[in-house]
């Protein structure tokens, strides 16, 4: 399979390692406006694109892929506020988009566990809930896309919470999402339910970026010849 890498930072390089180890070919690495100007037409030769760029470039990259009828896997976060618009364009032009706030298989199992726990805790108002996430200092978005996915799932299932805030909450209806940035932390996420009697906590700790890259590569192998909008729930058949 011929792959175009959109963004060639640490994650792009990790995806490249996984792709080569699985017998694929990297035909294009686009990491700047100059790269796009000089090499954009080579997108026509790729089977799939994988985007781990920056939030302000993600939508433009996606639309470039659509222009070339190129399926695109997007691991960049921080742009999902525009997701509905991107979905609309994708559907109108019969394109293929696979997006995830986190491509790690373990994290997506963690997402399912988070949803199930929120369903159970909806009947127990004595427990307060919070989310805490820690990433490396180079991560641009805060909270992380993974933390926002966790928060949105809780809000959809826990009647006593109406919104999340990226700070310590001031009101009972707010869900606090606290972010930390430290050296060399691939990603840690903790969901805590606390009462006067006891605490319940679920945690995911990423040990390296490899899990994210492997999941993205699995998505890239799965996506070609499909049309529509897909997530890890489709790939993992939850």
N, C-alpha and C positions, 0 to 999 in steps of 0.2 A: 504494500500500500504506500502511496506517495503522500507525504504529510507536509503541510505548510505550518510553520510555527509563527504565531503572531505574538510578539513579545519574547525576548531572549535573555531574560534575567535568570535568577536562580531556579524558578519553577520551570521556565522554558527549557533550560539546560537539563533539568531532571527528567522532564518529559522526553527529551531527545535521547537520553540514556536508555530509558525504558523502551522507547520505540525501536531503537537500533537493536537492543537485546532480543526483541520479538520479531526481528526480520524485516522491519519497515525501512523506508527511505525518507530522509528529510530533504526535500527539494528546495525549500525556501525558508529563510529566517528573516522576518521583518521586525525591526526594533526601533525604527525612527521614521520621521516623515520623509527623509531622504531615501531610505530603503523603499518606502511605498512608491515614491515617484519613479524610482529606477526599475523596480522589479514587480510591480503590481500585476502586470499581464501574466506572470508565471503562475498566478492563482488558477488559471485555466487548466494547468497541467496536474494539479493536485487532486487527490481523492477526498481529502478532508482537511480542515484547518483546526488547529487547537490554539485558543487564545488565552494566554496568561500575561496580559499587558498591564495597563493601568486604567483606573476607572474612567478617566476622561477620554480614553481612546477606544474603549470597548464597543460602544454603539457604532462608531464609525467603522471599526473593523468588521463588525457583524454585517453591516449594510454592504461593505465592499464584497464580502463573501457571497451575499445574496445576489449581487450584480453578476457574479460568475457562476451562479447555480452551484455553489460549493457548500456542502454541509459543514457546519461549524460547531465546535465544542468550546464552550466558554467557561473558564474557571476564574476569570477576573470577577471580583466583587466590588461593591461600591457604586454600581450603576443600576441596581435592580429597581430603583424608584421609577425607571423608564421602561420596566419590563412589559407592561401592558401595550405600550406603543410598539415595542419590538415584536411582540407576539402578533399584533395586528398586521404589521408589515410582512412578517414571516408567512402568515396564513394567506394574505392577499396575493402573494407572489409564489405560493406553493414551494417554499423553501424548507430547509431542515435546520433546526436549532436545538442543541442539547446544552442546558445550563445547570449549574449547581453552585450553591454557596460553599460546598465542600465535596470533593470527589472521593474522599476516603470511604472505603466500604465500612470500616469500623464506625466512622462518624455517622453514616447513614443508618446503621443499626442503632446507634445512640439516639438519632432523631426518632426512630420508631419507639424506643424505650421511653423517651421523653414524652411522646404523645400518650402512651399508655399510662404513665405515671400521672400525668395531668388529668386524664379521665378519672382515675381512681381518687385523686385528691380533691376533685370538684365537690365532693360531699363532706369535706372536712375543713370548715372555715377557720379552725383554730391554727392551721398551718399557714405561715407566711412563706412566700416563694421569692427567690432571687436567682440571678444568673451572674456568674463571674467568668471572665475570659482573660487569658494572657497570651500574647504573641510577641514575636521579635520586634525590635524597634523600627525596622524598615517597613512594617505593614502600614499602609497608608490610611485604610479605613478603620474607623472606630465608632461603635462596636464592630466586631468582625461580622461578615456575612453569616457565618455559622451561628454566632450568638443571636443574630436577628431571626434566623430561621427557628431556633429554639424558642425565642420569645414569642414569635408569631403563632407557633403551634400552641403554646401555653395560653395565649390570649383567646384562641379559638375554642378552647376546651374548658377554661377555668372561668366560671361566671363572675367571680369577684374581681377580676382584673380587666381593665378596659384599654390600657395603653402601656407601652414600655417607655422608660426614660433612661438615658445614658448617664445616670448618676444615682445617688441614693434617693429613693422616692420620698416625697413629702405627703402623699395621700395614699390611703389604703387601696384605691383602685389602680394604682400605678405599679408596674413591675420594674424593679431596678435591674439594670444591666451594667455592671461595673467592669471597666476595661483596664488592663495593665499592659505596658510595653517594656520588655526586658531583653537583654542580649541573648541571642541564640535559643529562643523558645519557639519551636515549630507551631505549637498551638495546644492550649489546655482550656477545657470548658467544664464548668461545674454548675449543676442545677441543684439548688438546696431548698428544702421545705423544712421550716423550723417552727416548733411550738414550745410551750413552757415545759413540756414533758420530755420531748425527744426531737431529734433531727433525722431527716432522711436526705441522702445526697447521692446523686449519680454524677460520674466524672468520666471524661475522655481525655487522655493524654496522648498526643502525637509524639512519636520518638524521632521522626525525621520527615522530610518532605516526600519521601518515596511513596508513601501510601496515597498521597494526593495525586502524584504523577501516575501511579499505576491505575487508579480509578479513572483518571482522564483518558488514559490510553485505552482502557476497556471500553469507554464510551465512544472513542474515535473509531475503534474497530467495529462497533455495533451500529453506528449511525448511517454510514453510506447506504444509498438506495432507499432510504426512508424519507418521508415528507411529514412535516409537522413539528411540534414542540415537545421535547422530552426532558425528563429529569432522571435522577438516580433511582427513583421509585419504579420507573419503567424498566431500566436496565436490571435492577435487582429483583423485579417482579414482586414488590411488596403488595 
